[in-house]
Amino acid sequence: MLVAGAGGMLGQDLVAASARRGHEVLGLARAELDITDARAVEDLITDARPDAIVNCAAWTDVDGAEANEREAMRVNDTAAALLATAAAAHDASVLFVSSDYVFDGEKGAPYVESDLTGAISAYGRTKQAGETSVAIANPRHFIVRSSWLFGVGGGNFVETMLRVGGEQSEVIVVSDQVGTPTYTPHLAAGLAELIEGEDYGIHHMPASGSCSWFEYAQEIFDQEALECRVMAGTTEMLARPAPRPRYSVLGSERPDRIELPHWRRGLAEYLGERAGVGRGTADRGTPGRGAEEVPR
Ligand SMILES: NC(=O)c1ccc[n+]([C@@H]2O[C@H](COP(=O)([O-])OP(=O)(O)OC[C@H]3O[C@@H](n4cnc5c(N)ncnc54)[C@H](OP(=O)(O)O)[C@@H]3O)[C@@H](O)[C@H]2O)c1
């Protein structure tokens, strides 16, 4: 199996999870395989002959995509289609990792796989386009939507909160966006299992449970025993370039769904893992991407 985008937060954990399940894995970071390079993709697949290709490579800068939608589309749609087409030509399945941001957030109940998409941001539109292109290009496709990822291989909201909590006595965090934080090793284990079967199509694979960013921040400080008061803010106060869905909890209507552990357990495991890899209390980590903290 080939993992594109193996240098990213999810990609790193997927390579490890797949190897643990006994897959022969070829993980390629961007420097080893740029998925927008058609010739490189074709040469690599011809050479490696994987039975499955997992695409963890993506433009993931949600705010940056607003001003660079064409560039984001090139990676999240055009290149995703290229990989899926090459996989089909070599009789391999393809797994495309997608996002809760393909939904508009107005349903008010968990979204299931058959719900209509309606992205409200440029990033969401690129992921939505990628889903369609991948499905058309390769009948043996898995489209897996997950949400609010955090893992030790990348900047994330937990790191931002730990840094802020170490520096400030209070922080304002948005309380009007609800979703599900998902620990990347949990998602990676689910993906590694899914790819072994033939349950093609769309799959929702978030952690269990849901919360607002505000509740998430409170839980981070509680679990890490940090004294930082969390105050509720609004999306309007945050004034980020990209609109976010207000409620993007993912449910599943699939009888064969793979359920992941609760996000609180993921957080506990993450805090243990980061301590183990040297991101302890002395080093409050790197600034996170997509932090929903209100600047003060
Ligand atoms: N993060 C979230 O909250 C979230 C939520 C739902 C779904 N997802 C999806 O989950 C997947 C994994 O995301 P992640 O959080 O692991 O993001 P990430 O850490 O940003 O990883 C994405 C990786 O893709 C690489 N990449 C970008 N353009 C590439 C190209 N042209 N060719 C090859 N590699 C390229 C990046 O390399 P560089 O760093 O060198 O640019 C990076 O290593 C993505 O499909 C994302 O859309 C993420």
The ligand as an SDF file (V2000), in Angstrom:
LIG
                    3D

 48 52  0  0  0  0  0  0  0  0999 V2000
   -6.4350   18.7470   10.0550 N   0  0  0  0  0  0  0  0  0  0  0  0
   -7.7550   18.6130   10.1710 C   0  0  0  0  0  0  0  0  0  0  0  0
   -8.3780   19.1060   11.1150 O   0  0  0  0  0  0  0  0  0  0  0  0
   -8.5200   17.8060    9.1420 C   0  0  0  0  0  0  0  0  0  0  0  0
   -9.8930   17.5960    9.3230 C   0  0  0  0  0  0  0  0  0  0  0  0
  -10.5890   16.8180    8.4020 C   0  0  0  0  0  0  0  0  0  0  0  0
   -9.9250   16.2750    7.3200 C   0  0  0  0  0  0  0  0  0  0  0  0
   -8.6050   16.5180    7.1500 N   0  0  0  0  0  0  0  0  0  0  0  0
   -7.9360   15.9110    5.9970 C   0  0  0  0  0  0  0  0  0  0  0  0
   -7.0410   14.9350    6.4770 O   0  0  0  0  0  0  0  0  0  0  0  0
   -5.9470   14.7910    5.5680 C   0  0  0  0  0  0  0  0  0  0  0  0
   -4.6380   14.8680    6.3280 C   0  0  0  0  0  0  0  0  0  0  0  0
   -4.5580   16.1450    6.9280 O   0  0  0  0  0  0  0  0  0  0  0  0
   -3.4740   16.5220    8.0310 P   0  0  0  0  0  0  0  0  0  0  0  0
   -4.2150   17.1900    9.1250 O   0  0  0  0  0  0  0  0  0  0  0  0
   -2.5820   15.3690    8.2830 O   0  0  0  0  0  0  0  0  0  0  0  0
   -2.6940   17.6770    7.2370 O   0  0  0  0  0  0  0  0  0  0  0  0
   -1.1620   18.0290    7.1140 P   0  0  0  0  0  0  0  0  0  0  0  0
   -0.4430   17.7190    8.3720 O   0  0  0  0  0  0  0  0  0  0  0  0
   -1.1240   19.4200    6.5710 O   0  0  0  0  0  0  0  0  0  0  0  0
   -0.6710   17.0110    6.0110 O   0  0  0  0  0  0  0  0  0  0  0  0
   -0.8760   17.2090    4.6580 C   0  0  0  0  0  0  0  0  0  0  0  0
    0.3860   16.8080    3.9570 C   0  0  0  0  0  0  0  0  0  0  0  0
    0.1900   16.9350    2.5540 O   0  0  0  0  0  0  0  0  0  0  0  0
    1.4040   17.4100    2.0110 C   0  0  0  0  0  0  0  0  0  0  0  0
    1.1820   17.9750    0.6900 N   0  0  0  0  0  0  0  0  0  0  0  0
    0.6570   19.1740    0.3620 C   0  0  0  0  0  0  0  0  0  0  0  0
    0.6740   19.3170   -0.9630 N   0  0  0  0  0  0  0  0  0  0  0  0
    1.2270   18.2010   -1.4920 C   0  0  0  0  0  0  0  0  0  0  0  0
    1.5380   17.7560   -2.7990 C   0  0  0  0  0  0  0  0  0  0  0  0
    1.2890   18.5200   -3.8760 N   0  0  0  0  0  0  0  0  0  0  0  0
    2.0980   16.5390   -2.9480 N   0  0  0  0  0  0  0  0  0  0  0  0
    2.3790   15.7670   -1.8730 C   0  0  0  0  0  0  0  0  0  0  0  0
    2.1210   16.1250   -0.6100 N   0  0  0  0  0  0  0  0  0  0  0  0
    1.5530   17.3340   -0.4350 C   0  0  0  0  0  0  0  0  0  0  0  0
    1.8870   18.4220    3.0220 C   0  0  0  0  0  0  0  0  0  0  0  0
    3.2360   18.6850    2.8320 O   0  0  0  0  0  0  0  0  0  0  0  0
    3.8460   20.1170    3.2480 P   0  0  0  0  0  0  0  0  0  0  0  0
    3.6740   20.2120    4.7370 O   0  0  0  0  0  0  0  0  0  0  0  0
    5.2530   20.0340    2.8010 O   0  0  0  0  0  0  0  0  0  0  0  0
    3.0350   21.1460    2.5270 O   0  0  0  0  0  0  0  0  0  0  0  0
    1.5940   17.6970    4.3200 C   0  0  0  0  0  0  0  0  0  0  0  0
    2.6760   16.8840    4.7050 O   0  0  0  0  0  0  0  0  0  0  0  0
   -6.1480   15.8790    4.5120 C   0  0  0  0  0  0  0  0  0  0  0  0
   -6.7930   15.3140    3.4030 O   0  0  0  0  0  0  0  0  0  0  0  0
   -7.0800   16.8690    5.1750 C   0  0  0  0  0  0  0  0  0  0  0  0
   -7.8430   17.5790    4.2410 O   0  0  0  0  0  0  0  0  0  0  0  0
   -7.8780   17.2580    8.0380 C   0  0  0  0  0  0  0  0  0  0  0  0
  1  2  1  0
  2  3  2  0
  2  4  1  0
  4  5  1  0
  4 48  2  0
  5  6  2  0
  6  7  1  0
  7  8  2  0
  8  9  1  0
  8 48  1  0
  9 10  1  0
  9 46  1  0
 10 11  1  0
 11 12  1  0
 11 44  1  0
 12 13  1  0
 13 14  1  0
 14 15  2  0
 14 16  1  0
 14 17  1  0
 17 18  1  0
 18 19  2  0
 18 20  1  0
 18 21  1  0
 21 22  1  0
 22 23  1  0
 23 24  1  0
 23 42  1  0
 24 25  1  0
 25 26  1  0
 25 36  1  0
 26 27  1  0
 26 35  1  0
 27 28  2  0
 28 29  1  0
 29 30  1  0
 29 35  2  0
 30 31  1  0
 30 32  2  0
 32 33  1  0
 33 34  2  0
 34 35  1  0
 36 37  1  0
 36 42  1  0
 37 38  1  0
 38 39  2  0
 38 40  1  0
 38 41  1  0
 42 43  1  0
 44 45  1  0
 44 46  1  0
 46 47  1  0
M  CHG  2   8   1  16  -1
M  END
$$$$
